[in-house]
Amino acid sequence: MGESKIEWTDRSDWNPIRGCTRVSPGCGGPGPHGGCYAEAMAARFSDPAIGDKSAQWGHGYAERTSKGGRWTGKVELIEDRLTLPLRWKRPAKVFASSTSDFFHERLSDADIDQLFAVMAMAPHLTFQVLTKRADRMRSYMARLTAGGATRWAADILADAAHDIGIDEDGCCAVANWINGFSRWAHMPDDGNPLDGSVQRWPLPNVWLGVSVEDQPRADERREDFRATPAAVKFVSYEPALGPVDWTGWDFVNQIISGGESGPRARPSHPDWHRATRDFCTPRDIAYFFKQWGEWAPAPEIIEASGPSFHRYDDGTWLQRVGKKAADRLLDGVQHDGVPA
């Protein structure tokens, strides 16, 4: 199994989308700090075809510039990676499309249908889908329920499975399973659901999440996320770039918080993560502290200067020590909360 280095998932190697665009401060810029690891990685492997050498996988999607890697704006599905999870037999949590965004505006609804069809065909895997585009996620999920809850979703995803190249029996199995029937290729003669009236929509193996990096983004994305149906809802407060008042977020099942890593990482105040932990604990919301990132809390420092130190107005000091040395303990405790 392709184990992930991302602490809150098991694997992050299903990347059926290439390309993305910056949409908020968590993506990096416009100043000299921060940056998207996926953007930098795609730019690193963006060489064109030369002679007998094929173009690298990032070519056309990102490019190198004097200010670092930059997306070109091209976004599309990669067909030969689309059905990769169907080959995986071992149950696992899968961070879906960790290098792009499922709900990018340059993907069509039909494209996203195919992604959901694959997830429906792999019920032994738990997919963690994270987006900064909460409005698009809400409108997409509304589309799949507008025609009559599960029956509508089942028909759309079965059609999408057919477009991928799944045979008729497989498409029927997808529709039947979502509608609450067995995964037989054809519906039982009595037409009764396998487990009473339980219907499998939203997909029980798909967690939907939004990224929140500061208060403006929290306010911007909260109500769209609240109105989005999902079996499990989670928030990624990473990179934490400012304090967040979590009032009104009681509807989520998990919050993951963390500082930023990478060569241009921005510091993250310890109190922002403490406040997140203290919001989650009494509400039975799973809290996961992912990392400090490049910057770790430092003992009280009387005098320091240079790029390796950062002092907040309240006197809190952080020191740049690197992700490994910074570790992932918050007040001496490792928080690994996962939704039940």
N, C-alpha and C positions, 0 to 999 in steps of 0.2 A: 504494500500500500504506500502511496506517495504521502508520507507524513508532512504536515504543515509546520512551519516555524511560528505561525500565528497561534497564540496561546489558547484562544477560545474556540478553536475548531480542530478537526482531525486532519482534514486535507483541503488544500486550496488550489488544486491543479485542474479544476474544470473551468477553463476560460474560453467559452465559445464566442465571445465578443472581442473584437479588436478595435482599439481606438476609443477616445473619450474627449471631453472638453472640460475646462475649468468652469466651475459654477459658483463657488463660494470660497471664503478664506481658507477653509480646511484643505483646499486643493493647492494652496501656495500662492505667493505673490500678493499684491504687486511689488512689495518691497524685496529686500535681499534675503528674506528668511522663508523657511518652509518650502514645501514642494511635494508633488505627488510621486511616490516611489514607482508607480506604474508608468507614469509619463517619462521619468528618467530612464527606466529600464527599456522601454520601447525605443527611445531615442538612441540608446546605447547600441541597440541591434537594428539599426535603420539603414545599413549600407545597401545601395542598389546592386543589381546584378552586374557583375564585371567578368567579361569573358565567359568561361565555363562555370563560374561561381554564381549560384542562385542568389537572389535578393534575400536579405535577412528578414525575419518575421515581422519586424517593426517598420519595415520600409513602407512609406506611404501613409502611415498612421502617426508617426512622430518624426522629429528631426532635431539634429543638434544645432544649437544657436550659441551666440556669445554669452547668453544668460542661462545656459543650461538647456535641457531637453524641453521641447514644446510639442504639444499635440498639433496635428495638421487640421483636425476637424473631421477627418474621415472616420466613420464608425460603421461596422457591419458584422453580421454573423459569419463565423468560420464553419462551413458545413462539415469538414472532416473532424471537427472537435465536438460537434453538437451532441452526438449520441454516446460520447465516451463513458458517462456514468452507467450506461446499460451493460457495460462489460465488468463492472465492479461488483463482486459478490459479497464482500464483507460489509456489514453495517457500519456506518460512519457518519459524522457530521461533516458536511461539505460547504465551505464558504464559496457560494456560486459566483463566478465571474469576479474574482478578487481584483482584477486589473481593469475593470470597466464598470458600467452601470446598466443593470437590467432594464431600467426605465428611461434610458437616454432618448431624447426627443428625435434623434435621427434613426431610431429603430421603429419599424412599423408595428402595429398591433399584431399582425400576422407573424412577425419575427418573434415577438414575445410569446405568442401562442405556442410556437414550436419549443421554446425554452420550458414553458410550463408543461407541455406534453411529455417532454423527456422526464421531468421531475415526477409526473404522475405515473410514468412507467417504471419508476425505481422507488417503490414505497419502503424498501429496506434502508434507504438513505435519508438522512435529515438534511435538507438544504437550507442554508442561511443566506438569505437574499438581502443585501444592504444597498440602500440608495440615498442620494442627496436630493432626489427629485420626487418628493412625497406627493406632489400634486398629480404627476403622471401616474404614479403607482395607484393612487386613489381612483382616478378615472378609468384606468385599465381594469382594476378589480370590479368596479361598478359595471363595466361593460359585460363582464363574465357572469354577473348575477342579474342583469337587467331582464333577461328573457324568461326567468322562472327558476332562480337558484341553481341547483346542481344540474338539472337536465340541460340547461343552456350551456353551462361550463363544459359538461361532458361531451356535448355535440361539437363544440368549438375545438376542444382539445383532441378529440378523436379525428376530426378533419385535419388538424395540424400534424398529428402523428402520421396520417396518410401522406401529407406533403413531404415529411421527412424521409419516407420510404418504408414505413412500417406496413406489414401486410394486413389484410382485412381482419383476420382473426385477432391480431394484436390491437388494432384500432377498436374493435368491439370490446376487447378486454379492458382497455382504458376507460371507455364510456361506462361499461357495466360497473367497474370498481368505484368510479366517482359517484355513480348513482346509488351506491350502497348494495349492489349485488355482488355475487362472487366474481372472481376474475376468469370465469369460464369464457370461452370465445363467444358463446351465445347465451342469452338470458334464459334462466330456468323456465320450464313450462308454466309453473304456477305464478310466475311474475312477482314473487315475494322477495323483499330484500333479505340478504343473508343474515343480517343481525338486527331484525326488527325495522325501525324507521330511521336508523342512523344513516346519514348520507355524508359522503366524504368531500365536502366542499365548505369552506376553503380546504385545500389539500392539507391533511393532517401532518404530512412530512415536510411542509414548507413553512419556515419561519420568515417573517417579513420584518425588516428593520430600517431605521432611518439614521443618518449621521447628523449629529448636532455638535457644533464646535464652540458656540457662544450663545448669548441670550437672543440676539436677533434671529439666528437660524432656528433656535428652539421655538420662538414665537411664530416664525414663518411656517414651520413644518408640523406643529403639534396637531392642529385641527384636521388637516388632511390625513394624518396618520391615525388619529382617533376614529375617523370615518372609514378606514380601510379594513375590510374583514381579513382576519388571519388566524391560524391556529395558535401561533405564538408571536408576540410582538416584542422586539428588542430595540435598544438604542445604543449606538456607538458614539460615545462622547470622547472622540479621539480624532485628531489631536484636540485636547482641551485648550482653547485659546482665550477663554474668559469665563467668569463665573456664570452659572445658570441657576435660576430659580425654577425648581422642578414642580412647582404648584401646577396641578392640572394634568400631570403625567401618570396618575395612579393606574391608568388602564394598561400600562406595559408590563411585561413579564420579566424583563431583564434590562439592566443598564450596564454597559461596559465603559469604563473610563480609562484614559491613559494619556501620557504625554507624547510628544513628537520625537521621532528618531530621524536619522539622516544628517547629512553634512550641513544643512541649513535649518536645523531644528530650532523651534521656538520654545522657551521655558513654560512651565505649567505650575501654577501656585498650588501647594499642598491643600490649602483650604477648599479649593474647588472640588477636589476628589473626596475630601472628608464630608463636605456638604452632600455630595451625591450618595456616598455610603450611608449617611445618616438619614437621608430621605428614603432609601430602599429598605433599610432594616425593619422598621415598624410596620411596613406595608407588605411584607412578604414578597418583595420584588427582588429577584436574584441580582446580587451585585458582584461584578467581576472587575478587579483592578488589573488591567493588562500590563502596564509598564510605566516607569517614569520617563523612559526615552533617554535622550542624551543628557538631560538635566536632572540632578538629584538634589533633594533638600540638603543644605549644608548647615553645620553648627553656626552659631552666631559669630559673625565676622566683623571685627572692628573697622578694618580698612582693607580693601581689595579693589583691584581694577583690572581691566583687560577683558578680552572676549570669553574667558573661562568663568566669569562670575556674573551673576545678575541679582540685583537687589530690588525688591518690591517696596512700595511706599510705606508699608506697615513694618518694614525692617526684616522681612523674611528673605533669606539668602538662598540662592541655588547655585550649584557649581556644575560645570560641564565635565562629566567624567566618562561619558560613553554609556551606551545602553546596557552592556553586560555588567559593568560595575554598579550602575544605578539600581539594578535589580527591579523587583516588582512587589516589594513589601510596602504597605501603607500603614504607618505607625506600628511597624514591626509585625504586621499580620498579612498573610497572603490570602486574598479574597478570590475565590474561584466559583462564585455562585452561578448555577445553571438552572433554567426553568425546569420544573417538575415535568 
